[in-house]
Each structure stands twice: as structure tokens, then as C-alpha cells.
Amino acid sequence: MKTVSMQLVTVELENGHRGVFIGAPLVTDERADADCQVEEVWFSDIQDVPDEISLTRLIRMLQDQLCRCLATLQ
């Protein structure tokens, strides 16, 4: 079976609300040094996705979003 690496990021706000975000791994055991500290955090607009979306389709959407963000920065 083919696998995909994913990482969860949990954010807790001062008011106690929490969100969990899923994405491609940013920090791995091999790269958990000082160069991997969080510098900035961006939030996209809220997007409605079908509740039966496949993981493959969701990953493609995430990759597309990341490409648009990187293109905006350049």
C-alpha cells in the first residue's frame, strides 16, 4: 500500500478554542533543529469541501493552496 506522510498541527487560542490542521510534514525528527522554528503562520479563507472527499483529493487541494501562497510571495 502506498503511504503519504502527514503531520497534524494543533493551535490553541487564548480563549481556549483549538484547531487541528493537517498538511505535509514541516518538522521531522531529522530536521528538528533551530532552523525549524516557526517564523510565520498564514491562514487561508475557510473552504467548504465535500464530506466524502478522498485523502488524495484533499492533498492535491493542499498542494494547490501552497503553490498559490508561494507564488504570491514572489
Buried (B, 14 or more C-beta within 10 A) or exposed (E): EEEEEEEEEEEEEEEEEEEEEEBEEEBEEEEEEEEEEEEEEEEEEEEEEEEEEEEEEBBEEBEEBEEEEEEEEE
